[in-house]
Amino acid sequence: HLHKWCIVRHAVKSQYVEYVIPPEYTYTRGNISARITTRNANYIARAIFSNFTIGTRNALVGTATQKDPVVELPPGLEYLEDDCTEDRLTLKQLVRKGLGEIEEVGRFVMLTDFPAIELGKSGEEIKVLNPQARIRTYKAEDFINWDTNGIQGGQVLNFAVLREEVKRRLDGYKWACEFQYRVLELDENGLYFYTLRDKEDNIKLGPIYPMHNGKFFDYIPLDIVGAEDNNVEIDESPLYPIAHVNFGHLRNSASYEDNLDAHAQGTLFLTSTMSFSQWKEMTDVKPVMMGSREGHYIGQPGSEAKLVQLEAGQELANAMRQKEEQMLAMGAHIITTVSAHAPVETTQLNMGSKTSPLVNHVKNLEQGLMNQLQNCALFMGANPELMVLDLPKDFIPKKADPQVMAQMLAQQMSGLLSKRIVRDYDRGVDLIPDGITDADIDAEIKAETPIVEPINHNNNPNNGSQNGPNGNSNPTNTTNNQDNSNT
């Protein structure tokens, strides 16, 4: 899977140069000629990379996080909402990071990190240290080895190796970067411990047995969140098919732009009765120009000028459009023209087909993140049962239907529907903001003064007499109107 992950990572970061294939590879005495080098460099420079991959990734992550998650943490774990990872990410930022990794490579790894506490320290000493559990995150490329064994019909992780990059500052301007390896294991008694090792497998730290409430952990607190499920098997990258076609689109673009530069501009050819030496002598003083371009002298007898230009060719443009259609079919988010007359059901169906895998990704991340928070709760002595984590999974925006609202209002007034059902519909289409209860609405309605339009009879110029259709006085109508007004 590393090759696929590399392609997606390069596409997301717009590192596309190595994926443009120059047209000429002719060698001259073992070396590429200067002409070919310049030609290939120009070919690569003209290529246009329309990054549909990063656009799709950002659109999916943005769709899944447009609403804030519902988070309730027990006392003692409130710090995790604003500072839950070793690199100080908030809980919401961790959700966005995890979803981005799942979309890119189909895998995201989280490890509960427990501070090491020496055995024998008193409760007061531990309180002064204020140890706090947090969550470490790892890319799929850094989860380099693992093993499982079958226990009671299920596969349990008993060994894992995580690669970590360590930076060491040499002076004010230079850094040294090296890898260390965090090895997670279950011992012969089934208890969790870890060691830190260098690239030669020498132990730098450990073994360390994390504890909670005086007990050792009997499982490795590692969660592997995948695009399909949360086991150790590697799931396919959701964005790989789009990235692969995206680079094919790039190569068509390079050829298209190169073809336009070479042939789309008009090229002037001239013939004349002058000899070549006469023509050269004349044009050395004043060259023949076509706009800002130079003409070419053929040297044949007669006097003639011809303009050679490329005829319309659509093969490359059609190939690019075809790849855009392929990416759309794969779920890519590309700016396209939307018909204003498209039915709401059609729009929702199209959005549902694109976001249905995203629902599974969110559910998997929610499960893995909930496990991590519960591990933190155990270490901090908090009650895991008081914890709530609910990531939004309804990604299709709902709009109020005026006809449905009118029918519901009529049924409520006739006693066929309760007020609660009407308000539940209003909440479903976001007419009632989150957090506003029925009691709040009733209190606001009761506190408001109804707006009544006053009727002033003294300012009516026809008060006391009304003209009928023919302009005649009609005392009877006047009396009825006055009675109705008074009533």
C-alpha positions in Angstrom: 0.0 0.0 0.0 3.0 2.4 0.4 3.1 3.1 -3.3 -0.6 4.1 -3.3 -0.2 6.2 -0.2 2.7 8.0 -1.8 0.7 8.9 -4.8 -2.2 10.3 -2.7 0.2 12.2 -0.4 1.9 13.8 -3.5 -1.4 14.7 -5.0 -2.7 16.4 -1.8 0.5 18.4 -1.5 0.6 19.3 -5.3 4.0 17.6 -5.7 3.2 16.7 -9.3 6.5 17.3 -11.3 7.7 13.7 -11.2 4.3 12.6 -12.6 4.7 14.6 -15.8 6.4 12.5 -18.5 8.4 14.6 -20.9 8.1 13.5 -24.6 11.9 13.2 -25.5 14.5 11.0 -24.0 17.1 10.9 -26.8 20.6 10.6 -25.5 23.7 12.1 -27.1 26.9 10.3 -26.1 25.5 9.2 -22.8 24.2 12.7 -21.9 20.9 14.5 -22.6 21.5 17.3 -25.0 20.9 20.9 -23.9 18.1 21.2 -26.4 16.2 18.2 -25.0 16.8 19.4 -21.5 15.3 22.8 -22.3 12.5 21.1 -24.2 11.6 18.8 -21.3 11.8 21.6 -18.8 9.4 23.8 -20.8 7.0 20.8 -21.2 6.9 20.3 -17.5 6.5 24.0 -16.8 3.5 24.3 -19.0 1.6 21.5 -17.3 -1.4 22.6 -15.3 -2.2 20.6 -12.2 -5.9 21.0 -11.3 -5.8 19.5 -7.8 -9.2 17.7 -7.6 -7.7 15.4 -4.9 -7.2 18.0 -2.2 -10.5 19.7 -3.2 -12.3 16.4 -2.6 -10.5 15.7 0.7 -11.2 19.2 2.0 -14.9 19.0 0.9 -15.4 15.6 2.6 -13.7 16.8 5.9 -15.6 20.1 5.8 -18.9 18.3 5.2 -18.3 16.0 8.1 -17.2 18.8 10.5 -19.6 21.6 9.5 -21.5 20.9 12.8 -19.7 20.7 16.1 -19.6 17.3 17.8 -21.5 16.7 21.0 -18.9 16.2 23.7 -19.5 15.7 27.4 -16.4 14.9 29.5 -16.5 13.8 33.2 -14.8 15.9 35.9 -11.1 15.6 35.6 -11.0 15.3 31.8 -12.2 18.8 30.8 -8.6 19.6 29.7 -8.9 17.2 26.8 -11.4 19.3 24.9 -8.8 22.1 24.4 -5.6 20.1 24.8 -5.9 16.4 23.9 -2.8 15.4 21.9 0.9 15.6 22.4 1.1 18.4 19.9 -1.7 20.4 21.6 -4.6 19.8 19.2 -8.1 20.5 20.4 -10.6 17.7 20.3 -12.3 19.2 17.2 -8.9 19.6 15.5 -8.2 16.0 16.2 -11.4 15.0 14.5 -10.5 16.9 11.4 -7.0 15.5 11.3 -8.3 11.9 11.7 -10.9 12.3 9.0 -8.3 13.8 6.6 -5.9 10.8 7.2 -8.8 8.3 6.7 -9.7 9.9 3.4 -6.1 10.1 2.2 -4.8 6.6 3.0 -7.7 4.8 4.7 -6.0 4.5 8.1 -5.4 6.6 11.2 -3.7 5.4 14.4 -4.1 6.7 18.0 -2.3 5.7 21.1 -3.2 6.7 24.7 -0.1 8.3 26.2 0.2 7.8 29.9 2.9 9.8 31.8 5.5 7.6 33.5 5.2 7.7 37.3 7.8 6.0 39.5 6.6 3.3 41.8 6.4 4.2 45.5 5.4 7.9 45.0 2.7 9.1 47.4 -0.6 10.5 46.4 0.5 14.0 47.3 3.7 13.7 45.2 1.6 12.5 42.2 -0.8 15.4 42.7 2.1 17.9 42.6 3.4 16.3 39.3 -0.2 16.6 37.8 0.2 13.8 35.3 -2.3 14.0 32.5 -3.1 11.4 29.8 -3.2 12.5 26.2 -3.6 11.0 22.8 -0.7 10.3 20.4 -1.4 10.2 16.7 0.5 8.4 13.9 0.3 8.3 10.2 -0.3 4.9 8.5 3.3 5.0 7.2 4.6 5.1 10.8 2.6 2.0 12.0 5.3 -0.3 10.7 4.7 -3.7 12.4 2.1 -5.5 14.5 0.9 -8.9 15.6 -2.3 -10.4 16.9 -3.4 -13.6 18.6 -6.8 -15.2 18.9 -8.5 -15.0 22.3 -12.1 -16.2 22.8 -12.9 -16.1 19.1 -11.4 -12.6 18.5 -8.1 -11.1 17.4 -6.3 -9.2 20.1 -3.4 -6.9 19.4 -0.3 -8.1 21.4 2.5 -6.3 19.6 2.9 -3.1 17.7 5.8 -0.9 16.5 5.3 2.8 16.0 8.0 5.0 14.3 8.5 8.5 15.7 10.7 11.3 14.3 12.9 13.0 16.9 14.4 16.4 16.2 17.6 17.5 18.0 18.9 21.1 17.7 22.6 21.2 17.0 22.9 25.0 17.2 20.9 28.1 16.4 20.4 27.1 12.7 20.9 23.3 12.3 18.8 20.4 13.4 19.4 16.6 13.4 16.4 14.4 12.7 16.4 10.7 13.5 13.8 8.0 14.1 13.0 6.2 17.3 10.6 3.3 17.7 8.0 2.9 20.4 7.4 -0.9 20.9 4.2 -1.9 22.5 3.8 -5.4 23.9 1.8 -7.7 26.2 4.0 -9.7 28.5 3.6 -13.4 29.4 1.0 -12.3 32.0 -1.0 -10.3 29.5 0.0 -6.9 31.0 0.8 -3.9 28.7 4.3 -2.3 28.7 6.3 -0.3 26.2 9.9 0.5 25.4 11.6 3.2 23.3 14.4 1.9 21.0 16.8 3.5 18.5 17.2 2.2 14.9 19.8 -0.4 16.1 17.1 -1.8 18.4 18.9 -0.5 21.5 16.5 0.3 24.4 16.5 4.0 25.2 13.7 3.9 27.8 11.8 1.2 29.5 10.2 -1.2 30.0 7.4 1.0 31.4 4.1 -0.5 32.7 1.4 2.3 32.8 -1.1 1.9 35.6 -4.6 3.2 36.5 -5.9 3.2 40.1 -3.0 0.9 41.1 -3.8 -1.6 38.3 -1.9 -2.5 35.2 -3.6 -2.4 31.7 -4.4 -5.8 30.3 -4.6 -4.5 26.7 -2.6 -2.3 24.4 -4.4 1.1 24.3 -4.0 1.5 20.6 -6.8 2.2 18.1 -6.5 1.6 14.4 -9.2 3.5 12.6 -9.9 2.4 9.1 -12.1 3.4 6.1 -13.9 0.1 6.3 -13.5 -1.1 9.9 -11.1 -0.7 12.9 -9.1 -3.9 12.7 -5.4 -4.4 11.8 -6.2 -5.2 8.2 -5.2 -2.3 5.8 -8.2 -0.7 4.1 -8.0 0.8 0.6 -7.4 4.5 0.3 -10.6 6.3 -0.6 -8.8 9.0 -2.5 -6.4 6.8 -4.4 -8.6 6.3 -7.5 -9.2 10.0 -7.8 -5.5 10.8 -7.3 -4.5 8.3 -10.0 -6.8 9.8 -12.5 -5.9 13.3 -11.4 -2.3 12.7 -12.5 -3.5 11.3 -15.8 -5.4 14.5 -16.2 -2.2 16.3 -15.5 -0.3 14.5 -18.3 -3.0 15.3 -20.8 -2.8 18.9 -19.7 1.0 18.9 -20.3 0.6 17.6 -23.8 -2.3 20.0 -24.5 -0.4 23.1 -23.4 2.7 21.9 -25.3 0.7 21.3 -28.4 -0.9 24.8 -28.2 2.5 26.5 -27.7 4.0 24.6 -30.7 1.2 24.8 -33.2 -1.6 27.1 -32.2 0.4 30.3 -33.0 0.6 31.3 -36.6 3.9 30.8 -38.4 4.8 33.0 -41.4 6.7 31.6 -44.5 7.9 33.9 -47.3 9.1 33.3 -50.8 10.9 36.0 -53.0 12.8 36.4 -56.3 15.8 37.7 -54.2 18.7 35.4 -53.5 19.3 34.2 -50.0 22.3 36.6 -49.6 20.2 39.5 -50.7 17.4 38.6 -48.4 19.8 38.2 -45.5 21.4 41.5 -46.2 18.0 43.2 -46.2 16.6 41.5 -43.1 19.8 42.0 -41.1 19.0 45.7 -41.2 15.2 45.4 -40.8 13.8 41.9 -40.1 10.4 40.9 -41.5 8.1 40.6 -38.5 4.6 39.2 -38.1 3.2 41.0 -35.1 5.9 40.3 -32.6 7.1 37.1 -34.3 9.7 36.6 -36.9 9.0 35.2 -40.4 10.8 32.4 -42.2 12.4 32.8 -45.7 12.0 29.7 -47.9 14.1 31.0 -50.8 12.0 29.6 -53.7 11.4 31.8 -56.8 8.3 34.0 -56.9 6.8 36.2 -54.2 4.4 34.8 -51.7 3.6 34.7 -48.0 1.8 31.9 -46.2 0.5 31.7 -42.7 0.6 28.2 -41.3 -1.5 27.5 -38.2 -2.9 24.5 -36.3 -6.4 23.4 -37.2 -8.9 22.8 -34.4 -8.1 19.6 -32.6 -10.1 18.3 -29.6 -8.5 15.0 -28.8 -6.5 16.2 -25.8 -9.3 18.5 -24.5 -11.8 15.6 -24.8 -9.4 13.3 -22.9 -9.2 15.8 -20.1 -13.0 16.2 -19.9 -13.3 12.4 -19.9 -11.0 12.1 -16.9 -13.0 14.8 -15.1 -16.1 12.8 -15.6 -14.3 9.7 -14.3 -13.3 11.5 -11.2 -16.9 12.8 -10.7 -18.1 9.3 -10.9 -15.6 8.3 -8.2 -17.0 10.9 -5.9 -14.6 13.8 -6.6 -15.8 17.3 -5.7 -15.3 19.4 -8.8 -16.8 22.8 -9.5 -19.5 22.1 -12.0 -22.6 24.0 -13.3 -25.7 23.2 -11.2 -29.1 23.4 -12.8 -31.5 25.6 -10.9 -34.3 23.4 -12.0 -32.9 20.2 -10.6 -35.4 18.6 -8.1 -34.4 18.6 -4.4 -34.7 14.8 -4.4 -32.1 14.5 -7.2 -29.7 16.8 -5.4 -30.0 14.9 -2.2 -29.6 11.6 -4.0 -26.4 12.8 -5.6 -25.0 14.1 -2.3 -26.1 10.9 -0.6 -24.1 8.8 -3.0 -21.0 10.8 -2.4 -21.3 11.0 1.4 -22.5 7.5 2.2 -18.9 6.2 2.7 -18.1 9.3 4.8 -20.8 8.2 7.3 -18.8 5.0 7.9 -15.5 6.9 8.3 -17.1 9.1 10.9 -18.5 6.2 12.8 -15.2 4.4 12.8 -13.4 7.5 14.0 -16.0 8.1 16.7 -15.5 4.5 18.0 -11.7 4.8 18.1 -11.7 8.2 19.7 -14.2 7.1 22.3 -11.9 4.2 23.3 -9.0 6.7 23.6 -11.0 9.0 25.8 -12.1 6.1 28.0 -8.4 5.1 28.4 -7.7 8.6 29.5 -10.5 8.5 32.0 -9.2 5.3 33.6 -5.7 6.8 34.0 -7.1 10.1 35.5 -9.5 8.3 37.8 -12.6 9.7 36.0 -15.9 7.9 35.4 -15.9 6.7 31.7 -19.7 6.2 31.9 -20.3 9.9 32.2 -18.6 10.5 28.9 -20.6 11.4 25.7 -19.1 11.7 22.2 -21.4 12.1 19.2 -19.9 13.1 15.8 -22.5 14.5 13.3 -23.5 12.0 10.7 -26.3 13.8 8.8 -24.4 15.5 6.0 -27.3 16.3 3.6 -28.7 19.8 4.4 -32.5 19.8 4.9 -34.7 22.6 3.6 -38.1 23.5 4.8 -40.9 22.7 2.3 -43.4 25.5 2.3 -46.3 23.2 1.3 -45.5 20.7 4.1 -45.3 23.5 6.6 -48.6 24.9 5.6 -50.3 21.5 5.8 -48.8 20.9 9.2 -49.9 24.3 10.5 -53.5 23.6 9.2 -53.5 20.2 10.9 -52.2 21.6 14.2 -55.0 24.3 14.2 -57.6 21.6 13.5 -56.3 19.5 16.3 -54.9 16.7 14.2 -51.2 17.3 15.0 -49.5 18.3 18.3 -47.3 21.3 18.7 -44.4 19.0 19.5 -44.5 17.3 16.1 -44.5 20.7 14.3 -41.5 21.9 16.3 -39.6 18.6 15.7 -40.0 19.2 12.0 -38.8 22.8 12.4 -35.7 21.5 14.3 -35.1 18.9 11.6 -34.8 21.7 8.9 -32.8 24.0 11.2 -35.5 26.6 11.6 -35.1 26.3 15.4 -31.5 26.7 16.5 -29.8 24.0 18.5 -30.2 24.4 22.2 -33.6 26.2 22.1 -36.2 24.1 24.0 -40.0 24.2 23.8 -40.1 25.9 27.2 -37.8 28.7 25.8 -40.0 29.2 22.8 -43.2 29.3 24.9 -41.7 31.8 27.3 -40.6 34.0 24.4 -44.1 33.9 22.9 -45.7 34.7 26.2 -43.4 37.6 26.8 -44.0 39.2 23.3 -46.8 41.8 22.8 -49.0 40.9 19.9 -48.9 43.5 17.0 -52.4 44.9 16.5 -53.2 47.4 13.7 -55.5 50.1 15.4 -58.6 51.3 13.5 -59.2 55.1 13.6 -62.8 56.0 12.5 -62.3 59.8 12.8 -59.8 59.8 10.0 -62.1 58.1 7.6 -63.4 60.7 5.2 -66.4 58.5 4.3 -67.3 57.8 8.0 -71.2 57.9 8.3 -71.9 57.5 4.6 -70.8 55.0 2.0 -71.3 55.2 -1.7 -72.7 52.1 -3.5 -71.4 50.8 -6.8 -73.2 53.6 -8.6 -72.0 56.3 -6.4 -75.4 56.5 -4.5 -75.6 56.8 -0.8 -76.3 53.5 1.0 -77.2 54.0 4.7 -77.7 50.3 5.2 -74.2 49.4 4.1 -72.8 52.2 6.3 -74.5 50.9 9.3 -73.3 47.4 8.7 -69.7 48.5 8.1 -69.7 50.6 11.3 -71.1 47.7 13.3 -68.4 45.4 11.8 -65.7 47.9 12.6 -67.0 48.3 16.2 -67.2 44.6 16.5 
